[in-house]
């Protein structure tokens, strides 16, 4: 039987390159020759990685080869799989895939399975060990097929149900002890249909399972096709749905998703503004405390799970950072805040798609029964990007306008990669879909049209470094921008001083509205005495505010608003506070007297220095707060008497890089470009040729450093003669790592302490230091 190394040597260059492209871990680091490559291809870790990428049907075909071993023919595999309902074309395609991965090799007359596969996978087709391996009594029963059939078919219904469940696989079952007298498992053990393999485990022998599988064959029913994605009720009868209806369904989903994307951007901005106003301290163990998350949630009106998700995404996008004071917006936030809405969403969506974190864990308890905090190390999951990629690859394969449920998507994922997403490895499909819907990535159970370009953007740059295959597909932000309402630069001011924003506001308008009005909902604000005073504190004058409202309002400015601005402005700055600890002065003596006599301000300890001046030991900030609470409108001034503007300086955390979205998860191997594959294959071929040549070197050359034969001077004589005769010679030498090597070369010259020679097999030139040469012997024909 040929070995895997012999099989790899027989492969053409494109076949070897295809293997390396499918299993790039085999050449990281680059093996010295093809024998080393074969050893690595049979390692447990590499085989497990290759098996993880197989779909359910390919695994079932591999089980068929393992079941028929040793070395079954392709015809035998086709006959066995036909019993399970698989067509020969599909089986041949699966065998070709297994051969391409070097998990199966050999001719159609003798298929060999890499031995490590049995160590990584369970017993083939969910069948147990043979009765002879488990128990003599069971082996005696299995030796009589007629008696075995009568015993199995004569089992009581409860015992037969246990047999059917174990026959479907896996063949091992947990055993409850002690067994009741009427237990079906006791019956099966007493009749040797089950074998007890430990105190709490039983196993169904293979012969018994084959009797139960007599209708579908030893492998059972095979699954050459993935489960169907039927979609919602109105799409189940797809034959009755026309293209126009599907297009309308997709448009409806796009509109709903675009609205949610807009809401996600707004909520993220609100959360970050709340943190800018009052940063949240970082826990000693890392992350955002539950109380801080609850406070931010109440202040912004965003529920806690959504707030945790958006904060995680903002942190991954780099617009949320932290410093010694805690979590607060980073320096990148200001640029993100003024960017177009579609670009802002794209930045959040790309960060979510690639971040190695799972926000759904926030609020759950860890293995020590402690709550998992947002932005904490416990939320990190390196496999999260690959899980999202796998799920959205399924969604992207659906035609536009067709939705699918979480259960249907989980079933397809389990078929595509049973070792990753199959039994006991369930992917949190519902959680990922919930996060995607909250971000507007999906809507109404289907992928939005603007999310599809974002998935396509995750191509590896090595596949097309010059961009020659660029299809010119629209950017995700451009597709979303066409769905969003255009930004507005005007508002509707109502008679009750409410402000209606008829769409997403331009950044400049949004900044002005945040200063002169208080938000009541996403598109509704209200102008109040407090908001007008806030604008005056920031440096606006009454004239400026009148001009702002006249410029921005599409409706006539209400007279009540004009009166409000004039009234607040007339009283604004009538009092001026300074440092004494603090002082209070006014040109209006009666106003000063009124303040001093106001009982609500008695705690300030105001003293009158002059008819127009009061002083207090209270700091200016506390003085201003108390006066405003009492209904006055003071303005702070500096040492020169100039008014101090109240616009606060925004605090920002240091910028942090956003998450880099890769095509694969962080644990995956890199994709190799065709040029790199060609170089790897060439180097492997040369290394293998050199290794085989070295194994054919004369014994005197290979053992020169051990037994001292062929002194150095004798080697020099042989080499000088070879240079004159242009003859090939075996050279033994010690390489830079101290290893003894041998190579068949044709010497070109000797001089300067070096031998220069060419290797005709690999078409390369070599330079040997003369003091490292241990032996030389002419080639014998």
ABEGO torsion letter per residue (X at the ends): XBBAAAAAAABBAAAAAAAAAABAAAAOBBBABAAAAAAAAABAAAAAAAAAABBAAAAAAAAAAAAAOBGBBAAAAAAAAAAAGBBAAAAAAAAAAAAAAGABBEBAABBBBBAAAAAABBBBGGBBBBAAAABAAAAAAAABAAAAAAAAAABBAAAAAAAAAAAAOBABBBBBOBBBAABAAAAAAAAGABBBABAABBBBBAAAAAAAAAAAEAAEBBBABBBBBAEBAAAABAAABBAAAAAAAAAAAAAAAAAAAAAAAAAAAAAAAAAAABBBBBBAAEEBBAAAAAAAAAAAGBBAAAAAAAAAAAAAAGABBBBAAEBBBBAAAAAAAABBAAAAAAAAAAAAAABBBBAAABGBBBAAGBBBBBGBAAABBAAAAAAAAAAAAAAAABBBGBBBBAAAAAAAAAAABAAAABBGABBBAAAAAAAAAAAGABBGGBBBAAAAAAAAAABBAAABAAGAABAGBBBAAAAAAAABBBBBABBBBBAAGBBBBBEBBBAAAAAAAAAABBBABAABBBBBAAAAAAAAAAGBBAAAAAAAAAAABABBBBAAAAAAAAAAAAABGABBBBBOABBBBBABAAAAAAAAABAAAAAAGBBBABAABBBBABBAAAAAAAAAAAGBBBBBBBAAGBBBBABBBBBBBBBBBBBBBBABBAABBBBBBAAAAAAAAAAAAAAAAAAAAAAABBAAAAAAAAAGBGBAAAAAAAAAAAAAAGBBBBBBBBBAAGBBBBBBBBBABBEGGBBBBBBAAAGBBBBBBAAABABBBBBBX
